[in-house]
Amino acid sequence: MQFLIFIIAYPFLWIVSILPFRIFYLLSDAIYFLVYYIIGYRKKTVRANLAMALPHLSDEERLIIEKKSYQHLCDMFLEMIKTMTISSEEMNKRFTITNLEVIKEYEKKGKSIMLLASHYASWEWLITLNQKITYQGVGVYKKINNKYFDKLIRDIRSKYNTQLVVTNKTIPLIAQNQRENILSVYGLASDQSPKADRIFHWDSFMGIEVPVHTGAEMLAKKYDLNVVFAKVKKIKRGYYQATLIPITDDPKSIPDFGITHTFIQEVEKQILEAPEYYFWTHKRWKHRR
């Protein structure tokens, strides 16, 4: 059944990926209308999240953000599909990095990097970074149940020779790379809610005390990794710009949970600048106190 679903869907996905951008975004508009107005995908979750995170805004202001966030969600989904066939030249035109020298300076020092990102704007297109660095790019991802779609996602995300690793195999890979002196950039999106049995620390996020992922900090301290936050900004439809914000080059000197706290603060600032580009459909605040 998994294969049947895949072979039915794949031709459609491939056709979408080769559409001219003008038609591509018209399709995204149509999907937005279906998802938002007809299906109402996770509307209750989005509205609850917006009300909790942005209580200072009026209902009308939050409704505008809600609609724009769904439009962006549809764009993001299709842009991931677009990655299947988009040229390197086109990708580099649409996703730029303002200060690549941050990575270059770390490369000179010969120490691997933990690159933290959030589910904001286009974290998917951060894979273009791997074309511009000498280190091995590694993306940490959550495995999809359908093995055929899982392979497709891995193929898309590894397009620029980025190595994909599932979450539960991240530690062995980093340990192996450290032993073999394979200098790498490890990319993680760590802003979502951890599972209840993996809660080790709580912090304030958008004014609400919630459990936060601490795995990235733990790994950075254990293996002495430079830590950088990738702040991605949506310039206009289909165009993004990333700015690399150094968090620390000496993680062991930072008090426990200090790296995580700084990361959460950066994500919060990012959201407040333009909340419509955050992934509000996730149940980020399901655990709170």
URQUIBEL-V971788 format. One record per residue. N is the residue number from 1. D_CENTER is the distance of its C-alpha to the mean C-alpha in Angstrom with 1 decimal. Layout:
BEGIN
N&D_CENTER + N&D_CENTER
END
This chain:
BEGIN
1&29.6 + 2&26.1 + 3&27.3 + 4&29.2 + 5&26.2 + 6&24.3 + 7&27.2 + 8&27.7 + 9&24.1 + 10&23.5 + 11&26.1 + 12&24.7 + 13&21.1 + 14&22.8 + 15&24.9 + 16&22.0 + 17&20.3 + 18&23.6 + 19&24.3 + 20&25.0 + 21&22.4 + 22&25.0 + 23&25.6 + 24&21.9 + 25&21.1 + 26&24.3 + 27&23.1 + 28&19.9 + 29&22.3 + 30&24.3 + 31&21.6 + 32&20.6 + 33&24.3 + 34&24.4 + 35&21.3 + 36&22.1 + 37&25.9 + 38&27.1 + 39&24.8 + 40&23.4 + 41&20.3 + 42&19.4 + 43&21.2 + 44&22.7 + 45&19.5 + 46&18.0 + 47&21.3 + 48&21.7 + 49&18.4 + 50&19.3 + 51&22.8 + 52&21.8 + 53&19.3 + 54&21.3 + 55&24.9 + 56&26.3 + 57&25.7 + 58&28.2 + 59&27.7 + 60&28.0 + 61&25.3 + 62&22.8 + 63&23.9 + 64&23.1 + 65&19.5 + 66&19.3 + 67&20.5 + 68&18.3 + 69&15.1 + 70&16.4 + 71&17.2 + 72&13.8 + 73&12.4 + 74&15.1 + 75&14.4 + 76&10.8 + 77&12.3 + 78&15.1 + 79&13.3 + 80&11.7 + 81&15.3 + 82&16.6 + 83&15.0 + 84&17.7 + 85&20.4 + 86&19.3 + 87&21.2 + 88&19.9 + 89&21.9 + 90&20.4 + 91&16.8 + 92&17.8 + 93&19.5 + 94&16.6 + 95&13.9 + 96&15.7 + 97&15.3 + 98&17.9 + 99&18.8 + 100&18.4 + 101&21.4 + 102&19.5 + 103&18.4 + 104&21.8 + 105&23.6 + 106&21.9 + 107&22.8 + 108&26.4 + 109&26.4 + 110&25.6 + 111&23.1 + 112&19.7 + 113&16.5 + 114&13.7 + 115&10.7 + 116&8.6 + 117&5.4 + 118&4.8 + 119&4.1 + 120&6.3 + 121&8.1 + 122&6.7 + 123&3.6 + 124&5.9 + 125&8.8 + 126&8.1 + 127&10.3 + 128&13.2 + 129&13.4 + 130&15.2 + 131&18.0 + 132&18.8 + 133&19.2 + 134&21.8 + 135&19.8 + 136&18.4 + 137&14.6 + 138&13.3 + 139&10.0 + 140&10.1 + 141&9.7 + 142&11.7 + 143&14.8 + 144&15.9 + 145&19.5 + 146&20.8 + 147&21.3 + 148&21.8 + 149&18.5 + 150&16.9 + 151&18.6 + 152&17.6 + 153&13.8 + 154&14.6 + 155&16.8 + 156&14.4 + 157&11.6 + 158&14.6 + 159&16.3 + 160&16.7 + 161&17.9 + 162&14.6 + 163&15.7 + 164&13.8 + 165&14.7 + 166&14.6 + 167&14.0 + 168&17.8 + 169&18.7 + 170&16.5 + 171&19.5 + 172&22.1 + 173&20.3 + 174&19.8 + 175&23.4 + 176&24.7 + 177&23.1 + 178&24.6 + 179&28.0 + 180&27.9 + 181&26.7 + 182&23.8 + 183&21.8 + 184&18.1 + 185&14.7 + 186&12.5 + 187&8.7 + 188&7.2 + 189&4.7 + 190&8.1 + 191&8.7 + 192&10.0 + 193&13.7 + 194&15.3 + 195&18.1 + 196&21.5 + 197&23.0 + 198&20.4 + 199&20.7 + 200&22.0 + 201&21.3 + 202&21.1 + 203&20.1 + 204&20.2 + 205&17.1 + 206&18.1 + 207&21.7 + 208&21.3 + 209&21.8 + 210&19.3 + 211&18.5 + 212&15.6 + 213&14.1 + 214&16.3 + 215&15.7 + 216&14.0 + 217&16.9 + 218&19.4 + 219&18.4 + 220&18.5 + 221&21.9 + 222&23.3 + 223&22.7 + 224&22.9 + 225&19.6 + 226&18.8 + 227&15.9 + 228&13.8 + 229&11.2 + 230&9.4 + 231&10.2 + 232&9.3 + 233&12.1 + 234&13.3 + 235&16.8 + 236&18.1 + 237&17.5 + 238&15.9 + 239&15.7 + 240&13.0 + 241&13.7 + 242&11.9 + 243&14.0 + 244&14.0 + 245&15.4 + 246&17.4 + 247&17.5 + 248&20.2 + 249&22.1 + 250&24.2 + 251&22.2 + 252&25.4 + 253&27.0 + 254&24.5 + 255&25.7 + 256&24.0 + 257&20.9 + 258&21.1 + 259&18.0 + 260&16.0 + 261&17.9 + 262&17.1 + 263&13.3 + 264&13.7 + 265&16.1 + 266&13.8 + 267&11.2 + 268&14.4 + 269&15.8 + 270&12.9 + 271&13.2 + 272&17.0 + 273&17.1 + 274&15.9 + 275&15.0 + 276&15.1 + 277&11.6 + 278&10.0 + 279&9.4 + 280&12.9 + 281&13.7 + 282&12.5 + 283&15.5 + 284&14.1 + 285&17.7 + 286&19.6 + 287&20.9 + 288&22.4 + 289&25.6
END
